[in-house]
């Protein structure tokens, strides 16, 4: 016999005897799993889980405490695919991490060795009508009851009672419905007018026109030290931007209507474009002197002229005031203002993170800038007066890293790279979430409509195409918006010494930070641009994803015994640090009990300890960074003697030597554990790699003749291994990071993506 359904607050529709569309709800502890919507809730709030993990949980709760074998679970969750047991293990790990512990301190999902898994908590089962709501105050509440005769009588009694109540209310509604209808129409009309006015007050863009066609990356080096990817500057005729590789960048220009790109001459190498003067006659350019320190500020005339250095000012980023008489610049966590020649500098404000891209409002009264939070690896936009008063986040609801309408499943949101319309009426910015960037807009100031209806001040998404949109900037007349259109993709390549060319490797997978196990049979890599950590055999078999969004993995290293992988994790919203994870999956555990921030970690030869350094780029005193040794068992930390001012260590396989970068980023130092002393080894840079026998140390040579180099430790003999000239590299640390195959060939992630500048027509209401 079919179960009877009892309804509360029944709305007057006839139940009859027809079959009702039902959905099943499974309740256990504080959780509720809706099998139709595939949603897991805790105390009414949705718990973010991947679909496969939810399907795994559904199989377990439906069995209500019965043991479900691993094979049965895999057949149910992956019915048409062959998967390894590690994928199921990963799902169980994700579920346990989200569910936490039962009130008794036990796991919700119990493992029975050699048998399978079972729910370790009573599960109740309810069936609901598809059209009903689960709230007793706003909709129907349903309870599945026993199909016994007594239950049927009770159900009929409940229905009769609610039918009587319904008819009692019906007479009042009949009398009042004309007035209610008039009020409803009036309210609807007012709402329609308000919504129409709000919608019509929103700016729009149209007419996407690609104005560059050179295929080169349009980004500077700021992203390597916590800054935004790129910046554009424009007037009505030209657009200026950074181009080239991270080791040999230059300033480029293109006609605002499109055409060939050209170079802007600078009297120094490694320039960084920061601003375009209000009279459109000079570019504000940073000169890299120390890769771990701020840049010198120079004014470079365009189209020609002699560059001049501003008074003894160093900064990470800067911009001129609208009248050109002043300059504001960011250096670390401090914001300064000075005269346009660099004199009379004074501190404006202490910042909550690293400051980038300060932008003046057109009236010169306010400043908005990008602030990078080192711990969470996110950026947000802050506002302060020109006098340094009233520092506050521009969008408080987004400042914590998550947009109010977005959940944490795809990672935190980063806001950056703001730009005002010339009249100050609107402010646009870049929002990055889940690996995709789009341009958003907000009014420059509230106005009457904004005061009456605060929703008018809500951000509006401007772009939404196939490409990500970066670095917005307006033409001088405010009629065009220029952006960088980006689609990230790389191809892993190895150097073929016979042909002297780089060729696809491991199927040309889009992967960075590639590392191999000691026996050369396994590979770990980070998928690009997703940032997830994977491991597989060299031929691609037994592939397993080890980390998931929102975490982004970097520089994985196999343990000497091949059982664990050490990596650096960022983007979780809770900090960035070194983690250790089993090669079979499971929970990534912090390597250290400290606060994190361990740079370029590497294993000791016995696998009991890891070596790392401080981040000089994020320190107020880069020269105080040092190299440390962490014992994983005791958590004891030692500092290598004489290592102050050195960073990014690399430990030789035999354990005798440590290579590290000097704080200027241009010298490689060598520590000998026998002599307990440091010595300068060679001029070079990049994330160093040791040969498997420990005889050679590989590094990068920067500049127009960039290459992978190596030095023989015993003889101090230097040789070029592979030229990188003309090779556009991709990856989070493009130009700094490279790899070595098990047979000793250099690897790079070649850029095969798209990054071009587009012109959009800007329409204001």
N, C-alpha and C positions, 0 to 999 in steps of 0.2 A: 504494500500500500504506500502511496506517495505521502511524504510528510505534510502536515498542515502548517500553515504560516499564520502567526498572529500578528496583527498590526496595531500600533498605537498612533494616535492623531491621524486616523484614516481620513482622507480628504474627500470622501463621497463618491469615488469611482467604484463601480461594481467589481467585486473580486471574482465572482463566478467560480467556475471549476476549471478554467483554462490553465495551461502550464505557464508559469511565470518565469521570465528571464531572471536568473539569479547569478550573483557573484559570491565567491567564497572568501571568508575572512578567517585567518588563523591567528589566534592570540596566544602569546607565551610571555610571561613576565610583563614588562612594560611595553612590549613590542606587539605590533599588529601588522600582518602581511596580507595584502589584498592580491589575490591570485589573478584577478581580471586585469587590474591596472598595473600589476607588477610593481607595487609600491610597498616599501617597508616604512612604518612610522613608529616613532617613539614619543609618547605623550603628545600625539597629534602632529608632530613635525616629521617631515620626510627625512629618512636616512639615506644618504647618497651611496649607492652601491652599483657596481658594474652588472650588466644584465646576466652574465654567466654566473656570478656569485648569487644573484637573486634566484636564478633557476635551481642552483644547488640547494639553497635554503628551502625552496618550495618542495622539493622532493623529500627533504628530511622532515619538514613539519607535517606533510601529508601522511607520513608513516607513523607519526605521533609516538616516538620513543622506540620504535622497532629499529633493529640494526639494518642498515643499508650498506651493501658491499660497495667497494670502490668501483668495481666494474659496472655495477648497476647504476651508480651515480654518473659515471662517464657516459654510459649508453643513453641515459636520460637527458643529460645536459648537452652532449655533443652527438646527437643521433646519427648524423651523416658524415662524421669526420673521425679520423684516427688521431687521437691525442695521447700524449704521455701522461703518466700518473702525476708528474710534477705540476701540470696545469690544474688538476683537481686539488692538489696540496696547496697551491697558491690561492684558489678560491676559498678553501677552508681557513687559510690564514687571514684573508681579507675579512671574512665573516667574523672570525673571532676578534679581530682588531676593532671592528665597528660595534659588535655586540657587547664587548667587555665581559665582566664576570657576573654570575648569578649572585643573589643576596648571600648565598652560602660560600661565595668566593670560588666557585667552580666555573668551568667553561660551559657555555650554552650547548656547544657541540662536543660530544664526547668521542674520543678515539678508542676503538676496541682493536688492539693489535691483531693483525692477520684476519680480521673479520670485516671492519669497515667503520662507519660512523653512525651515531644516533643522537637525537635531541635529548638533552639532559635536563629538560624542564617540561612540565605538563603543558599540553597544547589543547586549547579549546577551539571548536569549529563552529562557525555561524554561516548561514546563507542569507544573502540580502537581495532584495529586488533591485534590478539594474537602475531604476529611476529614483530610488530613495536616497536620502542623506542619512548619515549616521548620527546626526545631532538631534536630541529629543526636543530641543526648543525650536529648531528651524525646519524639521522635516520628520520623516517617519523613522521609527525605531522598530527593528525586527528581531524576533527571536525564533530560532528553530526549535520546535517542540516535538515531543514523542508522538507518533501516529496512532496513539491509543484512542478508544472511544471517549475516555474522560477528557483527553486533551482536545478532541474535536469539539466537545460541548463547551469547554472553556473558551475556545477560539470563537465560537458562535456568540457566546455571551459578551465577549469583549467587543465584537463587531456590532452587536445590537446597542451596547452602551454608547459607543462612539457615533453611531448613526443618529441616535437621539440628540446627542450634543450638536451634531452637525445641523440638523434641522432647526434646532433652537437658534443657532447663530444665523441661519439663512434668512429668517424674517427681518433681522436688523440690517443685513447686507442689502436686501431688496429695497428697503426704504432709503438707504444712504448712498446707493451706487451712483445716482446722477451727480451728486456733489463730489464724490470721490473721483469720478471720471473727469470732471472739469478741472479739479486740482491736479490730476495726473497729467492731463494735456498741457496745462500751464507750466508745470514743473519740467515736463519734457521739452517744451519750447525754449524755456530759459536755459536748460542744459545744452540743447542743440546749439543755441547762439554762443554760449560760452566755449563749447568744444570747437565750433567753427572758428571762433576768433583766436583761440589758442593755436589751432592747426594752421591758420593763415598767417600767424605771427612767426612761424618757423622758417628759417632759411633753407634753401635747397640748392643742389648743384646739378649741372647737366653738361652734355657735350664733352665727354672725356676725349682728349687729344694727346697722343703720345708725342713728346717733343725731343726725346733722345732715342737713339737706336744703336748705341755702341756696345751694349751687353756688359759693360763694366759695372762693378759694384760701386755704389754711391754712398759710402760710409767712411767715417774717420776712425780714429783710434780710441775715442772716448769710451766706447762700450767695453774695452778691455780693462778699464779701471773704474767701472761702475756707472759710466755715463750713458746717455741715449745713443742709439745706433747712428743717427745722421741728423743733419740740419740743412735746410735750404734757405737762400736769401735771394730776393728778386726786386726788380723795379718793373717798369712797363716794357722794357726791351730785352733785358738779360736775366738769366737765372744762374746763380753761383752755387756750387756744391763741392763736396769732396769726392774723389775718385781714385782708382788704383787699388793696390794691395796695402795691407797694414804695415808692411816693411818698406814700401816705397809709394806713399800716397802723394797726391798733388791736388791743387785747387783747380777745378774745371769750370767752364762757363758754356752756356748754350743760349741761342736766341729764344725769347719767350714764345715765339711762334713755331719753334722747332728748327732742326738743322744739325750740322756737324758740331761736335763739341771741341772746345779748344782749352789750352792750359793757360793759367794765370801765373806769370813768372814771380817767384819769390827768391830772395837772396840766401835762402837756407833750405835744407831738406827737412822732411818730416813736419810739414805745416799742419795746422788744425784751424779750419774756418770757424769763426765765432760770430761775426756780425757784419752788416753792411751799413755804412754811415748814412745819416738822415739825408744828406745832400747827394747821396749816391755817387761819391767820388773816391771812397776808400773802403777797403775791406779790413776788418779787425781780425788778425791772425795770430795764433799761438805758435811759438817755436819750441819744439821738444829739445830740451837740454839734458834732462835726467828723466829716464822712462818711468821712474817711480815717484817723480816730483811734479809740481805744477809747471806751467809753460810761461816763457817770456811773452809779453804782449807787443805786437808790432802793428803799425798802420801801413797797409800796402795799397798804393794808388792804383786805380783802374780807369782807363785801359792801360796806362803806362805811367812811369814816374819812379822816384827813388823812395824806397821803403824807409820808415823811421821807427825806431824803438821808443815805446812809451817809457816814461821814467821808471825807475827800478821797481817794476810791478811784476809779480808772478801770480798766475791764476789758472784754474782748470777751465773756466769759462767766463765770458764777459760780454757786455753790450753797451752801446752808446745811448745816451738819453735822447728823447725826440728832438731837442734843440741842438744836440751835438756838443753841448758844453760840459757834460759830465759823462762819467763811465761808471757802471756798476759791475763788480766782478765777484766771483765765488772762488774761494780757496778752502777746500775741505768742508768743514762744518761752519764756515764763517762767510758772511756776505759783507762786502765793502762798497763804499762809494768814493769816487775821486774826481778831480778835474779831468778833462778829456786828454790832457797831456800826461796824466798819471800822478800829478802832484796833489798834495793835500788829501791824502787817503785817510779814511776813517772807517771804523767798524760800524756797520749798520745793525746787524743782528746775528745772534748765534742760531744755527739751524739744527733741526732734529735729525739731520742726515747729511749726506754729501750733496752740495748744491751744484746745479747745472742749468744752463740756458736761461739766465735771468732775462725777462722781457718787460720793458716799460709799457705802461698804458699810454695811448696817444697824448693824453693831457699831462703826462709826466708825474702824476700824483701817486701812482701805485706801481708795484712790481710783482710779477708772478714768475715763479721759477720751479724747475723740477728738482725734487729732493729724493735722493736714493737712500733707502733704509738698508744698511749693510746686513743686519741680522736676518731680515726676511727676504732680501734680494728683490724688493719691489720699489717702484717709484710712485710718487704722488705729486700733485701741484699745490703749491702754497702761495699765499699772498701776504704782502707786507707794504706799509706805506713807504714813500721815498725817504722818510726820516727814520725808518727802521721800527716803527711802532705797529702794534696790532698783528703780529705774525700769526697766521691761522691757515688751516687747510682749506683749499678752495671748495672742495666737495667733501664735507665731513662724512657723509654716508658712504663714500668710496675710500676714504683715507685709510681705513683699517685694512684695505687690500681686497675687499669684495664689494662689488656693486650691489645695491640693495636687491635688485631683481635677479641676481645671479648667485648660484651656489658655489661651493668650493670644489666641485667634482673636477673641473678643468683647470684648477689652480687659481691663485690670486690674480687680481687685476692690477696692471701697472698703468699709471697715467703720466704722460710726459709731453714735452715738445709743444708748448702752447704758442699761439700767435694771435694778435689782435687784428681786426679789420682796421684800415687806416682811420676811420672815423670813431673807433672805439665802441661801436654799437654791438659787436659780437666778438667772442673769444673762442677759437677752435683749439682742439688738442687731440692727441693720439691716445687711444685706449687699447691696451694689449691684454688679451685673455685667451687662454687655451691655445697659445701659439699663433693667434691671428690678431692683426692690428687694424683698427678702423678709426676714422676721424669723427669726432663729435663736436657739437657747438652749444654754447650757452650765451645768453645775452650779456653784454658788457656790464650793465647795471640794471637794477630791477625795473624802473619806470612805473607808471601808474598801473598798467595791466599786471605787472609782476607783483605789485603790492596788494592788489585786490585778489589775484589768483596766483598764489605762490608756485603752482605747477608750471606756470609760464617759464620759470627759471630753471626747470628741470633740463638736464642735458638732452640733446636731440642727436641721433646718429645721422651723419651726413653721407658717408660712403658705405657701400655694401656690395662689393663686386667680387669677382673671382680672385683678384689679387688683394693682398693686404695693402693698406695705405699708411704711409709714414710721413713724418716731418712736414706738416702743413705750413704754408706761408702764402701771403697775399701779394698780388701786384700792387704797385703804388696807387693805382686808381681804385683798388678794391673790387674790380670786376672779375678777376680771375683768382682761383685758388690753385696753387701748385702743390703736388704731392709726389712722393716716390711710391710707385706701384711695385710690389714685391711678391715673388713666389719662391720660397726657399727649396732647394734641392741640390744634393751633392752626389758625386760618384767616386767611390773608393778606388784609388789607383796605386799601383806599385811601380817602382822604377826598374825598367829592364836595362841592365848594364850593357847588354849586347847591342841594342838599338839606340841606347841613350835617350829613350823616351819613357814617359809614364803610360802605363796600360791598365785597363780595368782589372780589378782584383776582387775575388770572392763574389763574382757576378756583378760587380759594379754597385754594390749595395750603398745606399745613402747612409753612411755610418761614420762617426767620428770617435776619437779617443779609443782606438782599437788596441787591444792587448791580448797576448797569447799565453796559454799555460806553459809551464816549464817544459813539458813533453812535446809541445807544439801541436797537440791534437785538438785543442779547444780554443775558441776565440770569444772574447767579451768585447762588446762595443755599445756605443750610445747611438740610438736611431736619431737621425737628423731630418727635420728640425724638432721632432717630438720630444727628445731629451730623455727617453726611457732606456733603461739598461737591459740588455739581452745577452744570452750566451748560447753557443751552439758548437757543433763540430765544424771543422774547416769546410766541409762540403755542404753545410747548411742543415744537416740532420740534427735531430734532438734539440731543436730551437726552443728556448724558454725565455719568456719575459720575466724579469726579476723585479723591476720597479714600475710604478704606475703614477699617472698624474694625480696630484699636482706636483709631485717631486720631479725635479730635473737632475739627472745624474751627470757627473763629469769625471774624467781621468780615472777609470777603473783599473785596478791592478790585481792580478791573480796572486793568491798566496803561494808560497813555495811548494806546499803539498797539494795544490790544486783543489782544495775543498772550500775555499772562501774567496770572496772578491771584496777588496777595499775600494771605496769610491767616495767622491765628494757630492753631497746632495744639497740642492738649493730649491727655493720656490715653494716651500711648504707653508709659508706664512709664519713659521715659528722659529726661523733661524737657518743658518747654513753651517754644515759641519761634515766631518768624515764619518762614514758608516761602514759596517762590515755585514755582508750577507752571505748565506750559504749558496753554493752554486746550484743547489736543488730548489731554491726559492725559499720563501718564508719571510719573516720579519727582518727588516734592515735595522740593525742595532747601532746606536752611536758608538764610535770607537773609543771615545773619551767621556768621562763623567764631567768634564769641564764645560765651558760655555760654547765651545765649537770654534769655527774659524780656522781649522787646520789646513794650511795650503799645501797642495801637491804632495800628498801623503805617499809613502812607499814602504814596502815590507823590509824587515831585517832578514838576513839569509835563513835564520831558523824559524821565522814566522811568529815569533813570540812578541815582537815589538814593531812599532811603526815610527817612521821619521816624518816630520813635517816642519813647516815654518810659519811664522806670522805673515799676515798680508801687509806689505809696506804701503800699498796704494791706499789703504783705508785707515792708515795710522797718522796721527798728528806729527809723529817723528819717525819717518821711514827708516832712518838710520838705527832705530832701536829694535827693528825686526831681528829675529834670530832663528836658528835651527834647533829643534827640540827632538828628543827621543822619548816615546811613550811606551811603557811596558803594558801590554794589553791585559795581563793577569793581575798585576798589582796596582795598575793605574798610576804608577810613579812616573813623573816627568823630569827628565834631565835636559839641560841646555848644553849643546856642544860648545866646548871652550873656544873663545875667540870668534864665535859665529855672529856677533852683533853686526847688523848691516847687511847680512846675507839672507837670501830667501830662495824658495823653490828648489829644495834639495832632491838629489837623485843618488841612491845608494848602489854601489857596485855589487854584482851577484856574489862575489867572494867575501863581501863585507869589509874590505880593507879601505876603500875610498868613498868619499862623498863629494859629488859635484854640486855647486850652488851658484846662484847669481849674486853679484854684488848689487848694492842698492841703486847704482846708476843704470842697471839693466844692460850693460854693455860688456861686462867682464865676467868670465867664468872662473870661479875659485875652486880649489881642490883641497879637501881635508884628508890627511893620512892618519888612520887610527894607530899606526905604529909610532909615528913621531908626535902625534897629537898636535899637529900644526897645520895651518892653512898656507896656501901659496897661490898666486895668480897663475892660472893655467893657460888661458887663451882669450882673445877678444871674440865675443859671440853672444848669442841670446837664444830664446826659445825654451821649450820644455825638453830638457836633455834626456837622452836615452843611452843606456849602456849596451854594448854588444854582449851576447850570451856568455862569452868566455871572459868578460871583464877587461879585455885588452884595449878596447876603444870606447871613447865617449863621443856620442853624436850630438850635434847642436846645429843652430841656424846662423847663417850669415845674412845680415840685413842689407838693404840698399838696392840700387839698380841691378846689381849682379847677385841677387839673393840665391842661396843654395843650401843644401844639407851638407854639412861638413863633419869631419871626424878628426880626432887627435889620438895618436897612439900614446898611451900613458907612459910606457917605459922610455920611449925615445923622444917624447914631446913632438912628434912628427905630425904635421897638419896636412890634410888633403881634402879636396872637394869630391864628394860622393855623387851628388845629383844636383843639377842646376834647376832652380825654381823660377827662372826668369820667364815672364810671360804666362805663368800658370796662376789663374785665379782660384784661390782657395776658399772653401766654405767651412762652416762650423762656428760654434760659439767663440772659439779662440783661433779663428782663421789667421794664419800668418805667424802664430806662436806655437801651434801644436802640430806634431807630425808623429808617425809611427814607424816601426821596424817589423818586417815579416820574420818568421822563424829562421829563414835562411839569410837574413841580414840585409834585405833590400828596403830602402826608404819607402814609406807610404804617405800619401796625402789625400785629403778629401777635395776633389776638384769641384769647383762651383759650376753647376749646369742649370742653375735657377735663373730667375728673371728679376732685374731691378732697374727700372727705367723711370724717368720723370714724366708726369702727366699734367696737362693743363685742364682745369675744370671751370666752367662758367658758374659764377656765384650769383645767386638770386636772393635778394632780401625782400621781405614782405612790404 
